Amino acid sequence: MARKRRNHKKSSSKAGLPPGTLVLLGNQREEPVTIELIDYSELETAEIEIIRVEDLQESLQTSTVSWVNIHGIHNTDAIEAIGKVYNIHNLVLEDILNTDHRPKVEPFEDYVFFTMRMMWYNEDNELEHEQISIVFGKPYVLCFQERKGDIFDPIRERIRTDSGLIRKKGSDYLVYRIIDSVVDNYFIIIEKIEERVEDLEDAISADTDEDHMRTIQHMKREIITLKRALLPLREAVSGLEKGVTDLVDPENEKYFRDVYDHLLQISENLETNREVLSGLMDMHVANMSNRMNQVMKVLTVIASLFIPLTFIAGIYGMNFDNMPELHFKYGYFGAWGLMITVFIAMLIFFKKKRWF
């Protein structure tokens, strides 16, 4: 299974540039950046595709909640223009453009910056991930994604159909639902990992000749990738749950506490699967050693059987004139009889000793 590498621009490309310089550290894409606005309140909802970034200014003048989905961050000019509309600091925009950023929460006076990783398995059963950056204030939630396509369609449908509490609550509750959707998707990934670990355990227990080491190493790398995303995300969600900002309604802190509990459960499951994989690696190595020992045992028995035969054949193969029994009429058949007798006797002896 070949290891896929993401074609990212390295952080070294920013060396020497002033803080807040907007440089994309991620995959450069060809598709245009698209902006979708979902404006909603308890009484109404509207979905608008934004053509000009300046049109977002109107959403700040309303009392409704505005959910702005930005699909694609490779156009730094567009990201900078959005930052000007919502008065977002350049250091935050810089973090948004760094697609390998550590998940974190960072409160400001008028808004909160939150970043995390969205993960899923593609059609080739490879783990893929992208950064989701969220900036939210009282009337708006900005969601920056690397590309179009996500796991938030159920949230959009709830807004359209007025299901649940989303349209009855503020922007902080929408942020909770977005984070919760990402965390719930981690559970799907964990379930698939557990299924693969169980299948791998059955295959190794069957003591097949297949080499499972590469599969084990690949799955351990996936677990490390998940842990790198989960541990800092747990800290960030804990910050929202403990009220690092006044933009989170104290009434809604319990929802973030629930997400934090889910992250703890996922982390424990990951650690369990990591330990199981380590055990499977030891079992696989032991199986390979046992198979090698079996092969060496057979070869040793065969070699041991032929050692006395080689000795007898060596003695009677010496070219001396005065060797005893050299001119014996039945010497050839006698030598064969002796070798066969020794061979059978050793075979019976090894069998009684259960050496094979």
C-alpha positions, 0 to 999 in steps of 0.5 A: 500500500503506497503512502500518499504525500500531500503536495504542500508548499513548505513553511520555509517559503514564508521564511523572512516574510513579515508576520501576517503575510498572506501566503497559501501553505497548502495545495494550489487548486484550479477551481474558483473560490465559491462563497455560499451564504445561508441567512436564517432566523427562527421565522425565515431562511435564505440561501444566496451564492455570493459573487462579489465579496463586498456583498457580504457586508449586507449580512452584518446589518441584519439581526439574522444569523449568517452562515458563510461557507467559503469553498477554497482558500487558494485565492489569497486576494479573496481571503484578504477581501473577506477579512476586510469585510469582517475586520479579521486580523491578518494573523488569523487570515495567515493561520487560515491559509496554513492548511497544516495548522494545529487545531486551536481556539483563539478568542478576540474582542469581536470574534473567535477563531477556531480551526480543526481537521475534517477527516474521511475515507475516500473511495480507495479506502485512504484516509483524507483530511482537510483543514476547517477554519471557523471565525464566528461573531454574534451575527455570523459564522465564517467557515473556510474550507480547502475545497468544495464538498463537506459533511455539513449537508444534514445541518443545512437541511435542518436549517431549511426544514427548521428541525431541531434548535439551530434556527432558535439559537445563535451563531455559537450553537451553529458552531457547536453543530459544525464541530459536532458533525466533524467529531461524529465523523471521527466515530465513523472512521474509528468504526472502520479502523476497528473493523479492519483491526478485527479482520487483521487479527483474524488473518494473523490468528489463522497463521497465513503466509501473507505478510501483514507488516505493511498493513499494520504500519499503514494503520498505525500511521493513520492512528497517529494522524488522527491523534495529531488532530484530536488531542489539540482539538480536545483542548480547543473544545475545552476552551469553548466549554469553559467559557474563554469567550463571551460569544458562547452563551453559558446555556450552550456550554453544555453542548461543547462539554458533550463534544469534549466527552465524545473526543475523550471517548474517541481518544481512548478508542484510538489508544486501544486500537493502537495497543491492539495493533502493537500486539498484532505486530508482535503476534505476526512477528512471532508467527513468522519466527515460528514458521521459520523455526518449522522450516529450520527444524525440517532442514535440520532433520533432513541434514541430520539424516544424511550426515551418517549416510555421507560419512559411510559413503565418504569412507567407501569412496576413498581410493586406497588399495588395501581397504577392508571389504574393497573386493567383497562381492556384495560390498555395494549392496551391503553399503546401501543396506547399511545406509538405509538401516541407519536412515530408518533407525534415525528416522524412528529415533527423531519421531519418538523424540517428536522433533518433527 
